[in-house]
């Protein structure tokens, strides 16, 4: 006959606690402590714990004292692992592993010692405000986009905890949305043709920058992402059909696509292939970022506030201006949703004046048509 579960009132360090020791259905020893205000309150807590024990599963009992740091450790061990592919499809793991692990660090620093069940919606909202007021390593203003990434990771961790029965509910669902993409600063920067000429001229100054010119041309004319360009292989280039094949495991959306080359991209790749020493598998063989070189090139070209990724947005904007439809361009750029696509279809002063000019022409044509109709009536 199993031993009857009872509790006890314990005084420790001058404080009163309700304590219940027992073995669960798996034979695991449990020891639950809860602070009490008085002996009467302690007896009430003991009765409550005993009722909960009857209803809770071993997983839920494990979570009674589980901290956020323990959840983070589980998350890092079982979820933030290198991506695993079957063919061209990612079946598990994370593509940007270093970035994902970096995002978890400030979450653990803030919530690490908190018990999972004690974390509230209000505490998450306070964390968001605190991060907004915390400067970056360079002393600049932390962007809403970076905080959204942290909150997105936190929300996913809580979803896992709820699924594992370590939390009764996700605190994110207890109030208004804490993650808003609309609040992020949307970049509007695109490259003008004059700036493009200056940028390419700055690159051509030094032979060691030749590979960067190819990257820029492919980004400007084919709308490839930086990661897609870095991982490009010669086997992905079909000179006969003048196309570039992006393999699924190198694409952000994990979907392969084929992009046609413009004449200048085709000719550049052809010359690059002929002049390369050896038989490198990768087209550019870049092992580090080009961030430092890019900053110098833009400075020499007199171009301000232009990121390499803006080349992709410039290409998308140019294709739309050339008359291609949204479905056609999004298929080329590899966007899976219109929301993501429209962040790259950028509007600047030139676009605004083009819109005004188009409207002027439309109004003039309408007025002429109306005048003609009136003359015919009379």
Protein Blocks (a to p, Z undefined) as FASTA:
>chain_A
ZZddddddddeehiacdddddddfkopacddddddfbfklmmmmmmmmmmmmmmpcfklm
mmmmpcfklmmmmmmmmmmccdddehjacfedjfblmlmmmmmmmmmmmmmmpcfklpcf
klmmmmmmmmmmpccfkopacdfklmmmmmmmmmmmmmmmmmnopafbdfklmmccfbdf
klpccdfbdcdfklmmmmmmmmmmpmklmmmmmmmmmmmmnopafklmmmpcfklpcfkn
opacddfklpfklpacdddddfklmmmmmmmmmmpgcjdfbfnlpabdcklmmmmmmmmn
opahiafklmmmmmmmmmmmnopafklmmmmnopabfklmmmmmccdfklmmmmmmmmmm
mmmmmmmmmmmmmmmmZZ
